[in-house]
Amino acid sequence: MDATHDGPHADHLGDIDRDTQLWVQWDGDHYEFVRLSPCNDPAEDDDACTLFAGHDPGHSWEMRDLLHG
């Protein structure tokens, strides 16, 4: 998949528990496995953000229409 933004990237690998998720983050050839809290910001339609707390550039529900152009 092509990058949609500059800078570091991340992908969700799984849930450890209700408050902790396992993610892989990378920037170029540097990869790191990290435990992060899920983002708890809801959309107006009660859809949940599928990214981690403190992420950039926007919530997953703000970008869903970008995928279908």
TAPEKA-V217730 format. One record per pair of residues at least 12 apart in sequence whose C-alpha atoms are under 8 Angstrom apart, sorted by the first residue. I is the first residue (numbers start at 1). J is the second residue. If there is no record, write none. Layout:
# TAPEKA-V217730
i=I j=J
i=I j=J
This chain:
# TAPEKA-V217730
i=7 j=27
i=8 j=25
i=8 j=26
i=8 j=27
i=8 j=28
i=9 j=25
i=9 j=26
i=9 j=27
i=10 j=23
i=10 j=24
i=10 j=25
i=10 j=26
i=11 j=23
i=11 j=24
i=11 j=25
i=12 j=24
i=12 j=51
i=19 j=37
i=19 j=38
i=20 j=35
i=20 j=36
i=20 j=37
i=20 j=38
i=21 j=35
i=21 j=36
i=21 j=37
i=21 j=38
i=21 j=52
i=22 j=34
i=22 j=35
i=22 j=36
i=23 j=35
i=23 j=36
i=36 j=52
i=36 j=53
i=37 j=52
i=37 j=53
i=38 j=50
i=38 j=51
i=38 j=52
i=38 j=53
i=39 j=51
i=39 j=52
i=39 j=53
i=39 j=54
i=39 j=55
i=40 j=53
i=41 j=59
i=43 j=61
i=47 j=61
i=48 j=61
i=49 j=61
